Amino acid sequence: MIQSRLIPLSVLFALSTGVLRADFSRENGAYVFHNYSAKEYHASPQNFGFAEDKQGVLYVANADGLLQFDGVNWRLTRLNNGSVARSVAVDEAGSVYVGGQGEFGVLKPDSSGVSRLVSLVDRVPPTDRQFGDIWRVLPDRKSTRLNS
């Protein structure tokens, strides 16, 4: 009787230790993410928003401006007024919109192909230009809305 109980218990023990060991197996690999430090991307450690375009470029709204990461290289684009970038969004057409303190715009390549922020503040009536932080950029098919 004792022997008949030992067989199921030993099988259960063997299975449970095998399952527990699977979590620690080298064959499972590492985590799929990488934590980048501010020293690696050469900007402030404060990040406020993230967006990714269709090519897989990551855009980060950062206290020093807009960071772009293509999977290998980091690039910092400062906002025209030198403010913090608070929000970033990519629309369906692939345009990248950025909101900051008293500033918002869209990334456009210059004559050499380098992305620059083109301010859209001049499209706002002068009486409405005294706004603070743009915390959200919400592009859709017909327009882009801003949350300040």
VENGI-V195637 format. One record per backbone hydrogen bond with DSSP energy under -1.0 kcal/mol. NH is the residue of the N-H (numbers start at 0). CO is the residue of the C=O. If there is no record, write none. Layout:
# VENGI-V195637
NH & CO
NH & CO
This chain:
# VENGI-V195637
4 & 0
5 & 1
6 & 2
8 & 4
9 & 5
10 & 6
11 & 7
12 & 8
13 & 9
14 & 10
15 & 11
16 & 12
17 & 13
18 & 14
19 & 15
20 & 16
21 & 17
23 & 20
27 & 24
28 & 25
40 & 36
41 & 37
42 & 37
47 & 60
50 & 58
52 & 56
55 & 52
57 & 68
58 & 50
59 & 66
60 & 48
61 & 64
62 & 45
64 & 61
65 & 76
66 & 59
67 & 74
68 & 57
69 & 72
74 & 67
76 & 65
81 & 78
84 & 61
85 & 98
86 & 98
88 & 96
90 & 94
93 & 90
96 & 88
97 & 104
98 & 86
99 & 102
101 & 131
104 & 97
105 & 117
106 & 95
107 & 115
109 & 113
112 & 109
115 & 107
117 & 105
119 & 103
122 & 119
123 & 120
127 & 124
128 & 125
130 & 128
133 & 99
134 & 146
135 & 146
137 & 144
139 & 142
144 & 137
146 & 135
